[in-house]
Amino acid sequence: GIYGLGQALLQIPLGWLSDQVGRKPVIVGGLLLFALGSVVAAQADSLWGIVLGRALQGAGAIAATVMALVADLTSEEQRTKAMAVVGMSIGMSFAVALVLGPAVAAWGGLAAV
């Protein structure tokens, strides 16, 4: 969807930006943009509002920057393991969301999600 499109389009530019200005400002900015998108999507009263919120969330694409930070902070011997943990946590968050999202929606309706 639109979240993945935003991520796909901005991973490389944000990775490059983190090389120029540092990892922390890009990570903080991405997290703030993601949080803003979450609020927009949660408060939306139309499908287009949700789409806008998800687009903002995707625009906060920081996975490449986080991986670069992990590479910066770990020794070569530990780097593969550290990147695997980060990648696994990203994958697990999607898996948990796919399982819990429908369960929460069934329990409390779409407003609960």
C-alpha positions as CSV (number, residue, x, y, z in Angstrom):
1,G,0.0,0.0,0.0
2,I,0.9,3.6,0.4
3,Y,3.0,2.9,3.5
4,G,5.3,0.6,1.6
5,L,5.5,3.0,-1.3
6,G,6.6,5.8,1.0
7,Q,9.2,3.5,2.6
8,A,10.4,2.3,-0.8
9,L,10.8,5.8,-2.2
10,L,12.5,7.3,0.9
11,Q,14.8,4.6,2.3
12,I,17.8,5.5,0.1
13,P,17.4,9.3,0.3
14,L,17.1,9.2,4.1
15,G,20.1,6.8,4.3
16,W,22.1,9.3,2.3
17,L,20.8,12.2,4.5
18,S,22.0,10.3,7.6
19,D,25.4,10.0,6.0
20,Q,25.4,13.8,5.7
21,V,23.8,15.0,8.9
22,G,24.2,12.0,11.2
23,R,22.1,9.1,12.1
24,K,20.4,10.5,15.2
25,P,18.7,13.5,13.6
26,V,17.3,11.3,10.8
27,I,16.1,8.6,13.2
28,V,14.4,11.2,15.5
29,G,12.8,12.9,12.5
30,G,11.6,9.7,11.1
31,L,10.1,8.6,14.4
32,L,8.4,12.0,14.8
33,L,7.0,11.7,11.2
34,F,5.8,8.2,11.9
35,A,4.1,9.4,15.1
36,L,2.4,12.2,13.3
37,G,1.2,9.8,10.7
38,S,-0.2,7.5,13.4
39,V,-2.2,10.4,14.9
40,V,-3.5,11.5,11.5
41,A,-4.6,7.9,10.7
42,A,-6.1,7.4,14.2
43,Q,-8.1,10.6,14.0
44,A,-9.2,10.2,10.4
45,D,-12.9,10.2,9.6
46,S,-12.4,9.2,6.0
47,L,-10.5,6.6,4.0
48,W,-8.4,9.4,2.5
49,G,-7.4,10.6,6.0
50,I,-6.2,7.1,6.8
51,V,-4.3,6.9,3.5
52,L,-2.7,10.3,4.3
53,G,-1.7,9.0,7.8
54,R,-0.2,5.8,6.4
55,A,1.7,7.8,3.8
56,L,3.2,9.9,6.5
57,Q,4.1,6.8,8.5
58,G,5.8,5.3,5.4
59,A,7.7,8.6,4.9
60,G,9.3,8.1,8.3
61,A,11.3,5.4,6.7
62,I,14.3,4.8,8.9
63,A,15.1,1.1,8.6
64,A,18.2,1.8,6.4
65,T,19.4,4.4,8.8
66,V,18.9,2.1,11.8
67,M,20.9,-0.6,10.0
68,A,23.6,1.9,9.3
69,L,23.7,2.9,13.0
70,V,23.9,-0.7,14.0
71,A,26.9,-1.1,11.6
72,D,28.5,2.0,13.1
73,L,28.1,0.8,16.7
74,T,29.1,-2.8,16.4
75,S,32.3,-4.7,15.9
76,E,32.7,-6.6,12.7
77,E,32.4,-9.9,14.6
78,Q,29.0,-8.9,16.1
79,R,27.6,-7.0,13.2
80,T,25.8,-9.9,11.5
81,K,24.1,-10.9,14.7
82,A,23.1,-7.4,15.6
83,M,21.6,-6.8,12.1
84,A,19.8,-10.1,12.3
85,V,18.2,-9.0,15.6
86,V,17.1,-5.7,14.1
87,G,15.7,-7.3,11.0
88,M,14.0,-10.0,13.1
89,S,12.3,-7.4,15.3
90,I,11.0,-5.5,12.2
91,G,9.6,-8.7,10.8
92,M,8.1,-9.8,14.1
93,S,6.4,-6.4,14.5
94,F,4.6,-7.0,11.1
95,A,3.7,-10.6,12.0
96,V,2.3,-9.5,15.4
97,A,0.3,-6.7,13.8
98,L,-1.2,-9.1,11.3
99,V,-2.3,-11.4,14.1
100,L,-3.4,-8.8,16.6
101,G,-5.0,-6.3,14.3
102,P,-8.0,-8.5,13.3
103,A,-8.4,-9.7,16.9
104,V,-8.5,-6.2,18.3
105,A,-10.9,-5.1,15.5
106,A,-13.2,-8.0,16.3
107,W,-13.1,-7.2,20.0
108,G,-13.5,-3.4,19.9
109,G,-14.3,-2.5,16.3
110,L,-12.2,-0.6,13.9
111,A,-12.0,2.3,16.4
112,A,-10.0,0.0,18.7
113,V,-7.4,-0.6,16.1
